[in-house]
C-alpha cells in the first residue's frame, strides 16, 4: 500500500485537525478529521468498511482522548 492509497484519520479537538486533513487530501491522501475519540469510534461502528491505515490523535483531549 502506498501512502497515497492510505486512509488517514485525524482525531483532534483543535482546529489544526481540519487543516491537517485538508493538507493530506491536497496531496491525494484520503483523510478525515474527527473532533474527538467518541466521534471517531462512532464512525468505525457505523461504517464497518471504514478502516484507516493511520490514525493521528491528540493525547490530551476532553472525553475520549488518545490514550483511551
N, C-alpha and C positions, 0 to 999 in steps of 0.2 A: 504494500500500500504506500503510495507516495503521499506527501503532505498535502498536496492539492486535492487528493481524493479523501482525505481525512475529514471527519466531522468533529468539531470542537465545541464544547460547552463552556461558556464563561459565566461563572457563578460569583456574583459580587454585588453588594448593595450600593456601590459608588458609581457615579456617572461614567467613570473610566471603563466600566464593563461594556456599555454600549459602544463607546469609541473603539475599544479593542476588537469587539466583534465586527464592527464596520471595517476596520483596518484589515482584519483577516479575510473578510469577504472581498475586499478590493484586490486581494492577491489570489482570488479564486478558491479560497478555502471555505467550506460550508461551516458557518459559525452562528451560534445563537447565544444571546445573553439572558440570564435569569437573575432576578433581583435577590433571591435567597435560596437556600438549600431546599426548602419546602416546595417552592415553585418548580425547581429542577426535578425533585423526586416525583411530583405530580405528573410532570411531562413524561418521565420514564414509565410510570404506571399506566398512564392514559394511552401511550403510543409505544407498544412493545417493539416496533421496528426502529425506534429512535434509540440508538446506542452510540454515543460519541466515543471516538478513539482516544480523545484527550479531554480532560476536564481541568480548566484553570479555575481555582477557587480562592476566595478570601478566607483566611483562617479566623478572622475576627469580625464576625457579623452577629447582629442580634438574631434570636431564633436559632434555627439550624445553621451552624457555621461550618467551616471547612474541616473541623475536627470530628464533627458528628457524621 
